[in-house]
């Protein structure tokens, strides 16, 4: 009997949601648009630090002597460099203004006899660390030509051994955007959820429901489950977009990590936390206008503090500490644990506990404050 009542309550809520031909599609289109455009916008910020894509370089050889030609060949064949042909009418300033290249290198006349050095001009906005790396690369190739060493890197390898650890902190644009904006969209579902509750309360639908032998908890559960399912579908759709669509658009891979199945418990708990947030908004607001303002403001602030809009790794220490007050931070970090850190379930479990406590807290406060009649 209870299951049949719950089924009918869920069916009623789904019919109400399906009649809203603007809000529900928007809940799916919004995160897709945010992932698409913000991944593209952040691509140039991440590209050198994360993906290792070659730097765009304009190379001009005014010397044309054997050593100058040898250096030109070494620079052009280096896997870290992508040579760009200078567009007609573009000096270096215009070249950088329109983002045609990251740097320009000139091998001057007189390089071969040692009277003039190689000249490098960087795009002024290029990351300082990357400038140092490129300057060192050009210097290494130049030294190899002058010293007559075919491969100076091979010679140096006998004296220098690299033991760099795998990146486990700095996410790629897609690893940052896909889970981040999916979580943000999950919490944004508080708007239609709270508005729908208050609207049914104002128009008498809830009062009519209680003329039947159903309890308040069952009615609440019937309203929560559809939104919870929408949150799950949202995340699955965003992962599909991130894995199969965005790499084709940006050229950036999206690695799900060594244990992709750990995404399942994270998503189940994150969806519960976002649904709890929606119930809390419905309990605290008195009008649909209040609920939409409170839900939107709360979601945006949680996104700002939680490392969704600005990667947590680049935040100053104060903001990193404040981030922990946001439930989005715990959900996002749990996803990054899977994507970047090959985390075991025991590693992400504390974050799931925090999210579960947040969800239970929201449900408890909402249950105490909601006035059904």
Helices and strands as residue ranges (DSSP letters): H 2-19, H 23-46, I 47-51, E 55-61, H 66-77, E 81-83, H 92-97, E 103-107, E 119-122, H 128-147, H 152-157, H 173-188, H 190-203, H 205-209, H 216-240, I 241-245, H 246-250, H 262-284, H 288-305, G 312-314, H 317-322, G 323-325, H 327-340, H 345-369
